[in-house]
Each structure stands twice: as C-alpha cells, then as structure tokens.
C-alpha cells in the first residue's frame, strides 16, 4: 500500500500543488466538494449502499456536513472532528483485536464512512483557504509524503515486527519509526521556506505529530476496508485504488494542521 501510494504521489503531487497554489479559494473549495462527493460514492460502493435508507444515511451523515462545513469555511469546535478520529481509531483497535468481523456492519458502517468523509474532507479546503494556508498545506502534504517514504524504505530494509497485522499485514514497527524520523528531518529542512516563524523544536513536534496521524489515518482506512470486505476503496486511480486509498493518510493530518495553525 505504501509503495502504491508513493507512486501515485509522484504522479499526482505536481498537479495537486498547482491547484493548491493557483486556484482561487472558492474553486479550491469546489474541488474539495467534488472529492468529497466521490469519497461518499466510494463509501457507498464499499458498503453496498444502494437502497433508499442507505442513500439517505449517506446524504444526511456525509453530504450535509460536507457542504455545511465548506459553506461556513470554519471548522468550529475541534471536538467534532476529534470525535470522528477517535471512532475511526476505535475501529482500528476492533479490527486489530478481533479481525474484520470485529467492526460494525450495515447501516452503522455506512454512517461511519459517510461521517468520516463528510466531516473531515472539508478541512483540506479550510486549511488551504485560511490566512497563510497555502505554504502550510504544502508543508503538511510534503511531510506526509516524507512519512510514507520513510516508512516504506525503513520497513522494506528493517521491518521485522508487525505493527497491526490484522489491519495492514505489511506495516511494521520499524517502518513506522522510519516514517516518523523521515517526517521530522523533512520538517527541519522545509521550515526555512514554508514555516519560518516556527522554532526548531516546534517544527520537530508538529512534524512528528503529522507523521503519527498520517500513519494512524492509513490504518483507519485499512480497517474500514477490512470491515467492508474490499481490497481497494475504488478505481479512480487505475492500478492504484480509489480516492480514499490515496487520501487516508492525509485527512487526520489536515485536521490537526488546521487547528494547530488557525
């Protein structure tokens, strides 16, 4: 999964950075709205939500918060996205302990996926569109890429201890440590250009937090797919899976970065 995401990042990152840098605020928000709608479509496909009740759950739990938060342009109280992150991590713990059968099914799983997309995806737009947000979202994106890269190479070379085999069999503790170290080093290097007002210890702490949240988000995405019984979230990136596959390591980090710099 990490190798696949790195390939996707290498191809897509220049285009994403161009949109981040040059799009107006409302265009970027519209772009995130479209991504959110596609994410909800992937949730519906993964959970086989094609009946009226399930579609109503998707609209109410995912579509409504997606557009309300984007329209407000303000994340409000941090406790709302924090609660979503906690619930997603509870899913990781359930799958890690009891396997895919330990997670929720049916309407509950559909609602969880809808809330995950609808509440958390708008933070990409709010982070980018806030004052001074362009360099900060670029910093966050590059730190997640650094974390993914460090985890992949450290895990490939040194990985022996499985991190959460029932959730993501290929992830290792050594890889997680490598990803954390790579993000901190990248943060120290990028600070001069993207966050010059931060001290060395501050950027190191923020980089470490982003790396941890990136890896936690990746596990959350894997746990959801395991519970849903699918290998990939979708097909939008041929050979590389779906949108949720490619963004799961970013969403928790985006929420944290928004409240950290707001």
N, C-alpha and C positions, 0 to 999 in steps of 0.2 A: 504493500500500500504506500509506504513512504517513497519508494523508488518511483512508483507511478505518479505520485503527486509532484515529485521533483521534476519529472519530465513535463508534466502539464504546466507547472510553474514556469519552467524555462521557455515554453512556447507562449503562454498566455500573459506572463508578467509584463512584458513591454506594452501590450495593448491595455492592460488594466491600469498601468501607470499613466498612460496617455489620457485615459478617461479621467482618472483622479486629478491630474494636473490641469487639463484644459477644459473640461466640462463645466458649465455653469452649475450653481447649486441646485436649481430645480431639475435640470437634466440629469444630474447625478442621482438625485432622489428618485426620479422616474426610472432610471436604470436599476436602482436597488429594488424598487417596487416590482419591476418585471422579474428580477431574480427571485424575489420573494414568492411571486405567483408560481414561478417554475418550481421552486422548492416545495410549495404546497402540492403541486401536481405530483412531484416525486414521492411525497409522503402518501398521497392517495394511492399511487401505484404500488408502493411497497406494502401498504396495509390492505390492499384490495378494497378500497373505499369507493364503491361505485353505486351504492344505494342512496336514496334521498336523505336518510338520517345521517349517514357518514358524511355526505357532502355538506349538510347543514352544520355539522360539527367543524369541518374544515373551514367553512366560511366564518363561523362565529368565533372559533378559538384561534384561527390563523389569519384569515383575511381581514377581519375587523381590527385587531391590534396593529397589523402591518400598516394599514392605511391611516389609522388614527395617529399612531406614533410618528409616521412620516409627515403627516399634515401638521402636527404640532411642532415638529422639529426639536423636541425636547424629551429626554428620556425620563424626566420626572424622578421619582424616588428610586434609588438604586436597589431597594429591596425586591422589586418586581423581577428584574432580570436575574438577580441573585437567587431568588426562589426557583426560577426555571433552571438555572445552572445546578442548584442543589438536587433538584428532582432528576435531572439527567444523570448526575453522578450517582444518585441512588440506583438508577437503572444499571449503571456500570457495575456497582457493587453486587446487585442482584444477579446479573449475568455471570460475574466473576465467581460467585459462590455456588450458584445453582445451575448455571448453564443457560442457554437461550430460553428454556422453559420457565425460568425464574422471573421473567419480565411480564408485563401486562399484555393483554390481548384485546382484539376487537376495538370497540369504540374508545376505550381508555388509551390504547396505543396510538390510535388516530389523533385523539385530542392532544396527547403529549407531543407528537410530531408537529402538529399544527401550531401549538403554542411555542415550541422551540423555534420554528421558522418565523412566525408572526411577531413574536416579541423581540427576538434577538437580531434578526437581519436588519431592521431599521438603524441599528447602531453603526453600521458601516456609513450610512448617509449622515447621521448626526455627528459622527467623529470627523468625517471629511469636511462637512459644511460649517463646523464651529470655527470661531476665530483662531487662526493659526493652525487649522486642522490638516491642511494638505501635507506639510512635512511630517506631522505626527502619524497620520495614517500610513504614509510611505515607510516611516520608521517601523511601525507595527508589522506591516507586510514583510519587510525585509528581515525583521527579527524572527518571524515565524518561518520564513524560508531557511534562515540560518539554523534554526532549531531542527527543522525537518532534515536538513542536510547533515548536521552533526549527528543526529540520531541514526540516520541511515548508515553513514560511514563508520561510526563507532560500533553500532550494532553488528554490521557486517564483519568487522575486523575482530571485535572483542566480545560480542554477545554470547553469553552463556546462561545467564539467569533470566528465566521468563518473567515478564512483568505482569501480565494478566492473560494467561494462555487461553482461557475460555472466551475472552473478549476479542483479543487480537493475538493470535499464536506467534507471530513473527516479532513482536516487540519484546525488547529485553531491558533489564535494569541498566546494563552498561550503555545501551543506546540512549536511554532516557537521560543518563548523566552526560553523555556526549552532546546531546541536543541542548541541555541546559548550559554547558560550558561554551558551546559554539555561539549561543544567543548572547551570552554576557560579553564575549570577546567582540562580537559584531556590534553590540550596543556601544561599547567603548570606542570602537572605530568610527561609527556613524554619528556619535554625539556631536562632533565638531560641526557637521553640516546640517543635521536635522534637529538637534535639540541642544544648542549651545548654552542655553540658560541652566541646564541641569548639571549638577556636580557629578564627579566620577562615581561616588558611592550611590547616588540617586539613580543614575542610568543603569548601573550594575543591578540594583534591586529591581527596577522596572523591567529590565531585560530578562532577569531570572523569572519574575512573575509571569511575563508574557510566554516564556518557554514552557513553564509548568502548565499554564492554561491552554496553550496550544496542544500539548500532549494530552491533557485531560479532555479537551474538545474532540480530539481524534478518537480517544477511547469511547466517548459518548456516542459519536457517530457510528462506530463499530458495534457498540452494544445495541443501538436501535436496529441496525441492520440484522444482527444476530437474532434479536427478538422477532423481527418481522419475517425472518427466514429467507433473506435475499443476500446475494453476494455484493451487488452494487446498488447504489440508490437510483441509478438511471442510466441513460445512454447518450446524454448531450455531448460528452467528450468521447468519441468512438475509441474503444480500446482502453479508456481510462476512467470509465464510470460516469456518474452523474454530478450534478451541481453540489449536492450535499456532501458527496465524497470529497470534492475538491475544496470545500469551504469549512468543513467541520473543525479543522484546526485553527480557523480564524475567528469564529464567532465569539467564543468566550474571551479571547484576547481583545477583540474590538470593544466589548462591553467594558472590560477593565480599563483599557486605554482611554476610553471616553470619560469615565468618571475620574480617572487619575489626572487628566489634563483639563477638565472642564472648568 
